[in-house]
Amino acid sequence: MNLTISGHHLEVTPALRSYVTGKLDRITRHFDQLMDVKVLLTVENQTEKDKRQRAECRIAVKGNDLFAESSHQDLYAAVDDLVDKLDRQVAKHKEKLQSHDRAGVRHMM
């Protein structure tokens, strides 16, 4: 698995990098066939609110790309929400792969 963590208007500190990799380990526990993971952490300046922290991730799996994004006032909370979304998507993708295999086996019998 190739993991790329980059920041936009933000310096990615070692503590932030280890937090993101620790959270993404939860996804690899469920589904280990991830080819490429790209995480972008962004700080946006908006006029109606102080600062908005945004985290987005694109995961390349065999056959598809999974994408999720999350915004929050705290970057760590945005990363937590992002990983929850990705976890649901990866579980759904894994379920689709397994259900298609079983349908083919039933059809052959």
C-alpha positions as CSV (number, residue, x, y, z in Angstrom):
1,M,0.0,0.0,0.0
2,N,1.3,3.4,-1.0
3,L,0.4,6.1,1.4
4,T,0.7,9.8,0.5
5,I,-0.2,12.5,3.1
6,S,0.0,16.1,1.9
7,G,-1.1,19.5,3.3
8,H,-2.6,22.5,1.5
9,H,-2.0,25.7,3.5
10,L,-0.8,23.5,6.3
11,E,2.5,21.8,7.3
12,V,2.0,18.1,8.0
13,T,3.7,17.6,11.4
14,P,5.0,14.1,12.4
15,A,2.3,14.0,15.1
16,L,-0.4,14.6,12.5
17,R,1.2,12.1,10.1
18,S,1.2,9.4,12.8
19,Y,-2.4,10.1,13.8
20,V,-3.6,9.8,10.2
21,T,-1.6,6.5,9.6
22,G,-2.9,5.1,12.9
23,K,-6.5,5.8,11.9
24,L,-6.0,4.4,8.4
25,D,-4.7,1.1,9.9
26,R,-8.4,0.5,10.9
27,I,-9.3,0.4,7.2
28,T,-6.5,-2.0,6.3
29,R,-7.6,-4.3,9.1
30,H,-10.9,-4.7,7.3
31,F,-9.6,-4.9,3.7
32,D,-6.0,-5.4,2.9
33,Q,-6.1,-5.0,-0.9
34,L,-5.6,-1.3,-1.0
35,M,-3.2,-0.2,-3.7
36,D,-2.9,3.5,-3.3
37,V,-4.1,5.9,-0.6
38,K,-3.8,9.7,-1.0
39,V,-4.8,12.0,1.9
40,L,-5.1,15.8,1.6
41,L,-5.4,17.9,4.7
42,T,-6.5,21.5,4.1
43,V,-7.0,24.7,6.1
44,E,-9.5,27.0,4.4
45,N,-10.1,30.6,5.3
46,Q,-13.8,31.4,5.1
47,T,-15.4,34.8,5.8
48,E,-18.5,33.5,7.7
49,K,-16.5,31.2,10.0
50,D,-13.0,31.4,11.5
51,K,-11.1,28.6,9.9
52,R,-12.4,25.4,8.5
53,Q,-10.3,22.2,8.5
54,R,-10.9,19.8,5.7
55,A,-9.6,16.2,5.2
56,E,-10.1,14.3,2.0
57,C,-8.9,10.9,0.9
58,R,-8.8,8.9,-2.3
59,I,-8.2,5.1,-2.1
60,A,-7.5,3.1,-5.2
61,V,-8.7,-0.5,-4.9
62,K,-8.9,-3.1,-7.6
63,G,-11.6,-1.9,-10.0
64,N,-12.7,1.3,-8.2
65,D,-11.6,4.5,-6.5
66,L,-13.2,5.3,-3.2
67,F,-13.4,9.0,-2.2
68,A,-14.5,10.7,1.0
69,E,-14.1,14.2,2.5
70,S,-14.9,15.7,5.8
71,S,-14.9,19.3,7.2
72,H,-14.8,20.3,10.8
73,Q,-13.3,23.1,13.0
74,D,-10.8,20.6,14.4
75,L,-8.6,18.8,12.0
76,Y,-8.4,15.7,14.2
77,A,-12.2,15.5,14.3
78,A,-12.3,15.9,10.5
79,V,-9.8,13.0,10.2
80,D,-11.9,10.8,12.5
81,D,-15.1,11.5,10.5
82,L,-13.2,10.9,7.3
83,V,-12.0,7.5,8.4
84,D,-15.6,6.5,9.5
85,K,-16.8,7.3,6.0
86,L,-14.0,5.4,4.4
87,D,-14.6,2.4,6.6
88,R,-18.2,2.2,5.6
89,Q,-17.2,2.5,1.9
90,V,-14.5,-0.2,2.2
91,A,-16.9,-2.5,4.0
92,K,-19.5,-2.1,1.3
93,H,-16.9,-2.6,-1.5
94,K,-15.7,-5.8,0.2
95,E,-19.3,-7.1,0.6
96,K,-20.0,-6.5,-3.1
97,L,-16.9,-8.4,-4.1
98,Q,-17.8,-11.4,-1.8
99,S,-21.5,-11.4,-2.9
100,H,-20.6,-11.5,-6.6
101,D,-18.3,-14.5,-6.0
102,R,-21.0,-16.4,-4.2
103,A,-23.6,-15.7,-6.9
104,G,-21.3,-17.1,-9.5
105,V,-20.7,-20.3,-7.5
106,R,-24.5,-20.8,-7.0
107,H,-25.1,-20.2,-10.7
108,M,-22.6,-22.9,-11.7
109,M,-24.2,-25.6,-9.5
